């Protein structure tokens, strides 16, 4: 038996549901982030970021393909495609082609909002995880270090545009956090002999460090082998006064990052890459369901209102 009352309530619910769903869908489409017509290539970015583009062009990232050392090693290895996944940007293994030479802008800055630079800032991936996609062994060692536990990512020490340290030398860089250690280190025999933080805490690897071609270990720990390289004859000398003391606990003080670009980067660029916006269809369906429920709930009141009007 056809239930006219239910049909009326359902129809009234549709009157609420359809406008609500269409409104939410239209709003979602209007707020969807349009993508820029031009890709994040060094040539396109150079118009506004000329200095950064210049620094990048002379860096190891910029010369990741053209570097004669890479070219020689790559050709000797038989020119394998897997090398180009890191030494180029946008490499397509099926066609053997790529978008840009080197580790270009789009590697870290993508996608570009269509209204950049007028309104939206460039999305930037700042995690060490991104660096680890190519610097595999170095990232693995860093992940086990105290630096990783304190969330000191790669870019805290390394400038990705110049691929240099964010300070004039390692001592200055380390002192930006380890103030006390660097200060008192200057009075030690090690300092007088010209030993630096990097000599002990960032030892140069004597063998190839797996994939990623890292040169220095990034565990930041000092191994016994490190000491024995200089103190081979001293390792078993007796200590008469027991004064050879030390502490393995290295405190870290809060200090600003170092680098000529860091203040601008912190304010404008160091944001996580924007997540893909959720589809407005799901929100539209939810709004439609809410509208339907609202209409059916209000239906009894509307029925009584119509009856009163008809009687009058």
C-alpha positions in Angstrom: 0.0 0.0 0.0 1.4 3.4 -1.0 2.2 5.5 2.0 1.5 9.1 1.0 2.7 10.5 4.2 6.1 8.9 3.9 6.4 10.0 0.3 5.6 13.6 1.3 8.3 13.5 4.0 10.8 12.0 1.6 10.0 14.7 -1.0 10.5 17.4 1.6 13.8 15.8 2.6 15.0 16.0 -1.0 14.1 19.7 -1.0 16.6 20.1 1.8 19.2 17.6 0.7 19.7 18.7 -2.9 20.4 22.4 -2.3 22.7 21.4 0.7 24.7 18.9 -1.4 25.0 21.3 -4.4 26.1 24.2 -2.1 28.8 22.1 -0.5 30.0 20.7 -3.8 30.2 24.1 -5.4 32.1 25.5 -2.4 34.6 22.6 -2.5 35.2 23.1 -6.2 35.7 26.8 -5.7 38.2 26.2 -2.9 40.1 23.5 -4.8 43.7 24.5 -5.2 44.4 25.0 -9.0 47.8 23.9 -10.2 50.2 26.2 -12.0 50.5 26.0 -15.7 54.3 26.1 -15.5 56.3 23.3 -13.8 58.8 24.0 -11.0 61.8 24.0 -13.3 65.0 25.9 -12.6 64.3 28.1 -15.7 60.8 29.1 -14.6 61.8 29.7 -11.0 64.8 31.8 -12.0 62.6 34.8 -12.8 62.0 35.4 -9.1 64.6 33.3 -7.4 67.7 34.3 -9.4 70.2 34.2 -6.5 68.9 30.8 -5.2 68.9 29.5 -8.8 72.5 30.6 -9.2 73.6 28.9 -6.0 71.8 25.8 -7.0 73.4 25.7 -10.5 76.9 25.6 -8.9 76.0 23.0 -6.3 76.3 19.3 -6.3 72.5 19.0 -6.6 72.6 21.2 -9.7 75.5 19.3 -11.2 74.3 15.9 -10.2 74.2 14.8 -13.9 76.9 17.0 -15.5 79.5 16.3 -12.8 82.5 14.6 -14.6 83.0 12.3 -11.6 79.4 11.0 -11.9 79.6 10.7 -15.7 82.8 8.7 -15.5 81.5 6.4 -12.8 78.1 6.0 -14.5 79.6 5.1 -17.8 82.0 2.6 -16.3 79.0 1.0 -14.6 77.2 0.6 -17.9 75.0 3.7 -17.6 72.3 2.1 -15.4 68.9 3.8 -15.3 68.6 3.5 -11.6 71.3 6.1 -11.1 69.2 8.6 -13.0 66.3 8.3 -10.5 68.4 10.4 -8.1 70.7 12.3 -10.4 67.8 13.8 -12.4 64.3 15.1 -11.7 61.2 13.5 -13.0 63.0 10.4 -14.4 60.7 8.0 -16.4 62.3 4.5 -16.4 60.0 3.4 -19.2 61.2 6.0 -21.7 64.6 6.8 -20.2 63.8 10.5 -20.2 63.6 13.1 -17.4 62.3 16.6 -16.9 65.3 18.4 -15.5 69.0 17.6 -15.0 70.1 17.3 -11.4 68.1 17.5 -8.2 66.0 20.4 -9.4 63.3 22.5 -7.8 60.4 20.1 -8.2 62.2 17.5 -6.1 61.3 19.4 -3.0 58.8 22.1 -4.2 55.8 20.4 -5.6 53.0 21.0 -6.7 53.1 24.7 -7.4 49.8 26.5 -6.6 48.5 28.4 -9.6 48.4 31.7 -7.6 52.0 31.4 -6.6 53.8 33.8 -5.9 51.0 36.3 -5.6 49.2 34.6 -2.8 50.2 31.1 -1.8 53.8 30.2 -0.7 55.6 27.4 -2.3 54.9 24.0 -0.7 58.2 22.6 0.6 59.1 19.1 1.8 61.6 19.6 4.6 61.8 16.1 6.1 65.0 14.1 6.2 62.9 11.3 4.8 63.0 13.0 1.4 66.8 13.3 1.6 66.9 9.6 2.5 65.3 8.6 -0.8 68.7 9.2 -2.4 71.2 9.4 0.5 70.2 6.0 1.8 73.1 5.0 3.9 73.6 8.4 5.4 69.9 8.7 6.3 70.0 5.2 7.9 72.9 6.2 10.1 71.3 9.6 11.0 68.0 7.8 11.9 69.9 6.0 14.7 71.6 9.1 16.0 70.8 11.5 18.8 70.3 14.2 16.2 67.3 12.2 14.8 65.9 11.7 18.3 66.0 15.5 18.8 64.4 16.0 15.4 67.5 17.8 14.0 66.8 17.2 10.3 69.3 17.4 7.4 68.5 21.0 6.5 69.4 22.2 10.0 73.0 21.7 9.0 73.0 21.5 5.2 71.8 24.1 2.8 69.9 22.2 0.1 70.4 25.0 -2.5 74.2 25.3 -2.1 74.8 21.7 -0.7 77.2 23.4 1.7 77.0 23.7 5.5 75.0 26.5 7.0 78.1 28.0 8.6 81.6 29.0 7.6 83.1 25.8 9.2 82.0 22.8 11.3 83.1 24.4 14.6 80.8 27.3 14.1 78.0 25.0 13.0 78.3 22.7 16.0 78.5 25.6 18.4 75.1 26.9 17.3 73.7 24.1 19.5 76.6 22.6 21.5 77.7 25.9 23.1 79.4 24.6 26.2 81.2 21.7 24.5 82.7 23.8 21.8 83.7 26.5 24.3 85.6 24.2 26.6 87.0 22.2 23.7 89.0 25.2 22.6 91.2 24.7 25.8 92.0 21.1 25.1 95.1 19.5 23.5 92.9 18.3 20.7 92.0 21.9 19.7 95.6 23.0 20.0 96.6 20.2 17.6 93.9 21.4 15.1 91.4 18.6 15.7 87.8 19.6 14.9 84.5 18.2 15.8 84.1 16.7 12.4 87.4 14.8 12.7 86.0 12.6 15.4 82.2 12.8 15.1 81.9 12.7 11.3 84.6 10.2 10.3 85.3 9.8 6.6 84.3 6.3 5.5 87.2 4.1 4.3 84.8 2.1 2.1 81.9 2.9 -0.1 78.9 3.6 2.1 76.4 1.6 0.1 73.9 3.4 -2.1 73.9 7.1 -1.9 77.7 7.6 -2.0 78.0 9.2 1.5 81.5 10.2 2.4 81.2 10.7 6.2 79.5 8.6 8.8 76.4 10.3 10.3 76.0 8.4 13.6 77.9 11.3 15.4 79.4 8.7 17.8 83.1 8.4 18.4 84.3 4.8 18.0 87.5 3.3 19.5 89.0 3.0 16.0 88.7 6.8 15.7 90.9 7.3 18.8 93.4 4.6 17.8 94.1 6.4 14.5 96.0 9.0 16.4 96.7 7.4 19.8 97.9 4.0 18.7 100.9 4.1 21.0 99.0 5.8 23.9 96.1 3.4 24.2 97.6 1.4 27.1 99.7 4.0 28.9 98.9 3.9 32.6 96.9 6.8 34.1 98.4 7.7 37.5 96.0 10.3 38.8 92.7 9.1 37.3 92.2 12.4 35.7 91.1 11.0 32.3 87.4 11.7 32.8 84.7 12.6 30.4 81.0 12.5 29.8 79.1 10.8 27.1 76.1 13.0 27.7 76.3 15.9 25.4 73.8 18.6 26.2 72.2 20.6 23.5 71.2 24.2 23.9 68.5 25.9 22.0 69.9 28.1 19.3 68.7 29.6 16.0 69.5 28.0 12.7 72.4 29.3 10.7 72.4 30.4 7.1 71.9 33.4 5.0 68.5 32.1 3.8 67.3 30.6 7.0 65.2 33.5 8.3 63.3 33.7 5.1 63.0 29.9 4.8 61.6 29.6 8.3 59.0 32.3 7.8 57.9 31.4 4.2 59.2 28.1 2.9 59.5 25.6 5.7 56.1 24.1 5.4 55.2 20.5 4.8 54.0 19.7 1.3 50.3 20.4 1.1 48.2 17.2 1.2 46.0 16.4 -1.6 42.6 18.0 -0.9 39.7 15.7 -0.1 37.2 15.2 -2.8 34.1 17.5 -2.4 31.9 14.6 -3.5 32.1 13.0 -0.1 31.3 16.2 1.7 28.4 16.7 -0.7 26.9 13.3 0.1 27.2 14.0 3.8 25.5 17.4 3.4 22.8 15.7 1.4 22.2 13.1 4.1 22.0 15.8 6.7 19.6 17.7 4.6 17.4 14.7 4.0 17.3 13.9 7.7 16.5 17.5 8.5 13.7 17.6 5.9 12.1 14.4 7.1 12.3 15.5 10.8 10.6 18.8 9.9 8.0 17.2 7.8 5.4 16.6 10.7 5.6 20.2 11.7 5.1 21.3 8.1 2.1 19.0 7.8 0.4 20.6 10.8 1.2 24.0 9.4 -0.5 23.2 6.1 -3.6 21.7 7.9 -4.0 24.9 10.0 -3.8 27.1 6.9 -6.3 24.9 5.1 -8.8 25.1 8.0 -8.5 28.9 8.1 
